[in-house]
Amino acid sequence: MGSLLKRCGFATCLVEASKVVNKLTDIEFSPDVISRSRRWQGAKNAAVNLCVSPRVDRIRVLYNGLPKLETELSMAKGLSTPFDCAKHLSQLLCDRSVIALVNGSPYDMHRSITADGTLDFIHFKASPRFPRFCDHDIHNDPTEANLAFWHSCQIVMAAAIESAFKDEFRMRLLSFHETSLQSGSFVADFRMELNSKKALEDMAKWSPTECELRALSQVGQTIASNAQPFEVLDTSAEETQNILQDDSRLACLRKEAGSKSSTLYRVGNYVQVHAKAPMIANSSLIGRFSIVSLRLLGRLAAEYAKSNDSPHQLVYRAQGVAMPTAFLAHFTTFDVLIRRAKQPNGTITNELDHVVPL
């Protein structure tokens, strides 16, 4: 298949403006994104080697949920994850668990456990196979699972937008915005690197059509349907900088997170840092997914650009909405959510340090 947008029958100028090029079955990232994934894997391997030398220590994990109440597991310290624990308990837990609770606190399913403790799992809804779930339940309060889902969809949206544009109109994530579930959309800002002032002026006149947004959404939907785990790597600020090698993103990140440590997540070949943890266990938990708007905010402020970067960079804001696979909805219902999500998210200010008005 060629460009996704060529199938839409656009005028030539709009086809040239939109730049969406990915195949539906194979998401291809740019070489710098692939290199970032390799650096992430190298750091992950180094972290694993620290835990296996000179020997693997054991920890005791007490599972307090169903179907096996108060089951004690002997796991590998710094290596075993809640997902590994779920494998010993039930395939249903592996498939349905959104996030874990370690010692009562929300925890990534693929984050290693480093000390003795208790374990439970949170799902989007109770299982009919286990009617006692509803008696027991943190699962009756879906807030933590919903927040993890919202943040995970931000990463998928970033992966979709970074992979969907041609090299001469390269898009890179700037920042994730924290929005409430009630606001109706998850939000992220991106910078578009352009080669010349004329290209910047041309792109400043462009706004995506509905068909172009559907093409972007299809890329995100494909990433989700590839059923990739949200792998976890905790890093220091220095390690994060070495892996990402994106000064603009790191400058925005310092405003997102106050701590010196960061969490780098990998979904397939896409690696990105997120200030909020945990994420959901697997992208297959994302059902309907849509990028509903991509609007121009202005130019990238000079202090957020590297000295060797193009001086011609625009900042765009993307908004999206999604539903978990656990909840089935008629397409007309999801269309109502899309229409609401298209409105500028009122919880975010437009007065941003990294944006200069055109």
ABEGO torsion letter per residue (X at the ends): XBBAAAAAGBBAAAAAAAGBABBAABBBBBAAAAAAAAAAAAAAAAAAAAAAOABBBBBBBBBABOABBGBBBBBBBGABBAAAAAAAABAAAAAABABBBBGGBBBBAABBBABBEBBBBBBABBBAABAAAAAABAAABAAAAAAAAAAAAAAAAAAAAAAABBAABBBBBABBBBBBAAAGBBBBBBBBBBABAAAAAAAAABBBBAAAAAAAAAAAAAAAAAGBBBBBBBBBAAAAAAAAGBAAAAAAAAAABABABBBBBBBEABBBBBABOBBBABAAABBBBBBABBBBAEBBBAAABBAABBABBBBBBBBBBBBBAABBBBAAAAAAAAAAAABBBAABBABBAABBBX
